[in-house]
């Protein structure tokens, strides 16, 4: 309560962070442990999904969310929760919030012969994912990604942390939505699967203060990760790294110079068209290279 009394936009009070909670889940015998703020939503809703094991990540039906056509990426969630940020005590409502998701990400667009255990292939998967959420989805706000790309080693496993920000016009004043952004932390789970941590962040003004403070919570969570592959998948990882001994991943990356489509329309599902038909395309999707 003391910290809540002196909260500000520069130093917001984060719900559930004192003390946070240590949680663990198992995904096909792989073990994830991490520290999370306790779930909180001021509207009273419970967490969408408390920590839940996924005994088998492979059945396709656990990734089926009713899409009319195959998806390049699909999720099976094991944790979903929220926390909120509060400013001055006289402002009763929150000034920002984070929706956190941990999932197994299934990659159906990955060509045969490629593996997420290969660092070069993992980098390509991430860029293809960001493209799918960027120029391939022009009906949403334009994105700048990857932002703040960094690579870390956790218990001998390669992790990649990066962000996707709304593309802002520097000539205009800051406005609502400018500090809405996504943060990610990912690692290989199997050849065509990732352990995927997503932070959907809804910030406040000024944008720089919001991003800095929201990322402090992300760093608390990611700094607490302990990840252990199952014996079988650890052996698979070793085999892939032996097959590609010189494979590497970029230690840093600038945002992609995407050109967004200028014209698109909703697809006609009765004619077998995709959800979105690009009429005047922009940048082509990244090609996978073995």
N, C-alpha and C positions, 0 to 999 in steps of 0.2 A: 504493500500500500504506500510506503514511503516513496518508492520510485514513481508510482503513479502520480503522486502529488506534485512532483517536480518534472514531469514529462513535458517534452516540447517537440516541435517538428525536427529539431536537430538531434534530440535524444528521446525518441518515442518510447513509450512503455509497451513491451511485447507480452501479450497474454501467454500464460502457460510456460514461461521460460524460467521461472524461479519457484521450485526446481523443475528442470525438464525431466523427461521420462526415457529410460533405456528400454528399447524394444528389440525384438528379434523375430525373423521369419525364415522359413526354409523354402527354397525353390528347387525341386528335384534333387534334394539332398545337399544343395549349396546353402550356406548359412550367411545371412545378413544381420548384423547388429549395428544399431546406430542410436544416437540420442536425439529426441524430438521434443519440441515444446508440446505440452499437453493440449489436446484439441480444445478449441474455443470458437464458438460462433455467437455473436451477440443476439442473433435472432432465435437462439435456443435449439437449433438443430444439432442432433448428435453427429458424430463422425460418420462419413459415408461408409467407411470400411476400416474397422480396427485391424491391427496386425493379424494377417491370416495367411497360413502356409499355402503354398501351391505344390501339392505332392508330385504333380506331373505337369510340366510346362508344355508338353507336346500335343495333346489333343486339340485339333483345330477349333472344336466347338467352344472352348473356353475363351476364344478370341472373337467370337461371332457376336457383333452388336447390331445386326440387322441391316448392314449396308447392302444396297442393291447390287453393287458390283465389287469384285475383289479389291482389297486395299493393299497398297505396298507396305504399310506398317499397321499393326494392330496390337492392342494391349490386353493383358490379363493382370488386373490390379491385385496387389497384396496389402497395400496401405493407402488410405485416403483420409486426410484430416486437414483442419484449418486452424489458423491463428490470426490474430488481429493486432494492429498497431494503434496506440492512442497518444494524442498530443496533450495539450493543456487540460487541466482537470475541469475547467469550465465548459469544455467541449465534450458533451456526453457521448457523441457518436465516434466510431473509429475513424481514423484518417487514412487507413490502408489495411490490406489483408493479404494473406498468402494461402493458396490452396496447394497442398503438397500431395504428390502421388508417387508411389513406388510400384513398379510393374515389371513384368516380363514383356519385352517388346519383340514381337515376331516380325521378321523381315522377309516378306514374300517376294520382293523385287530383286533379291540378291542372286546373281547368277550362280549356277552350279560350279563348284570348284573354288569358290571364295569362302573365307571364314572370318568372323569377327575376332578370332584369336590372333589373326594376322594384323599387326598395327596399321599397315597401309590400307588394308581392306576396311578396317574399323573407321579410319578417317573418311574413306569414301562413303561409307554408310551414313555417317553423321552429316556430311554435306548433302547427300541425297535426301535425308530426312528434313533438313532445314529448307531445301529447295521445295519439297512437297508442302511445307507449311508457309512458304514464301511465294515465289512467282507462280507455282502451280495452284495457288489458292488466291487469285487476285481479287476475289470478292470480299476479302478481309483487308485490314490495314496493311500497308507495305511494311516489310521488315528489313532490319539491318542485322546480318548474322554471318558468321559467328562473331560475337563480341567477347572480349576478355577470355580468349581461349587459353587453357593451360592443361598440362599433362602431369599426373601424379602417380606415384607408386604406392599402393596400399596392400600390405601383406604379400608382396610379390606380384600383384595384379595391376595391370595398366588401367587407369581411370582417366577420363577426359571430362573437363568441366568447361562449360561455355554458356553464353547467353544469346537471346534473341530479343532485340529492342524494336519498338515501333520507329519507323523512319520519320524523323521530325524535320520541319522546315526551319533552319537556323535564322531565317529572316523574320519569323513570326514569334510573338510572345508565347511563353509556355502556357499550356492549357490542360484541362483534365484529360487523362489518358496518356499524357506524355511520359509518365513514370510507370505505365503498365508494361511489364516485360516478363520474359520467361528465363529461368535459369535451369540448367541441366547438369547432371552428373551421371556418366554412363560407363559401363564396363562390359566385357564379353561374358555371356552366360553359356553360349554354345555357338556353333558355326553360324547359324541364322537367328540367333536370339541375343538380346542385350538385357542386362539389368538396368533399368531406366528410372532415374529419379528426376522428377519434374517439380519445379516450383513456379506456379502461376501467380505472379505478383501484381497487385493492384495498388499503385502508389499514390502519391500526393505531391503538392507543390511546396517548395521548389523541387524540381526533378532530381537534381544532384544529391540533395539530402535524402530523398526517398530511396534512391537506388543504393546509396552508401549504407543506410541503416538496414534496409531489407536484405542486402547481401551479407551483412554481419550474421544474420540468422542462418542464411544458407551456409556460410562458412562454419558456423558452429555445428550444424548437422553433418556436413561433409567431412569436417575434421574429426568427427567421432566414428566414422565408418570402420567396421571390421568385417571383411569379406573373405569367405573361405569357399573354394570350389569343392564339389564332391570329388572323390577319388577318380571316378570315371572321367569327369570333365577336366580335371587337372591333368590327367594322362592325355586327353585329346588336345589340350592346350600345348603340352610339351611336344606332341607330334607335329602340330602345325608350326610351331616356332622352329623345330628342326628342319621342316620342309622349306621354310623361308627364313634362313638364318640372318639375312641382311635386311629384312624388312624393318622399316622405322616409321615413326609418325611425326608430324610437324610439332615442334615445341611451342610454336606460336603461329597464329594466323590472323590476317586482316579480314574484315568483313568482305564477303563476296560482292563483286561489282555487277549485281543483277540488274537486268532491264526487265521491267514488268510488262505483261501483256497490256495492250491498249484497248482491247475489245474482247468480250466473251459473252456467253449466254448460258442459261440453264439447259442441260441436256434432256432429250426426250427419251425417257426410260423405256417406253413402249417400243421404240425403234432400236433399243440396245445401246443408246448413247451413254457416255459417262455422265456423272453428276454435273460436271461443268465442261462446256465445250469452248476451247480457246479459239477465237476467230482471227485475231491479230496477235500472234505470239510475241513473246519477248525472248529472254535467254533460254536456250534449250536446257533440258534437264542434264545433270552431270552424268557422264558415261562411266560405268564400272569397268575397271581395267584389272585383269588378273596379273 
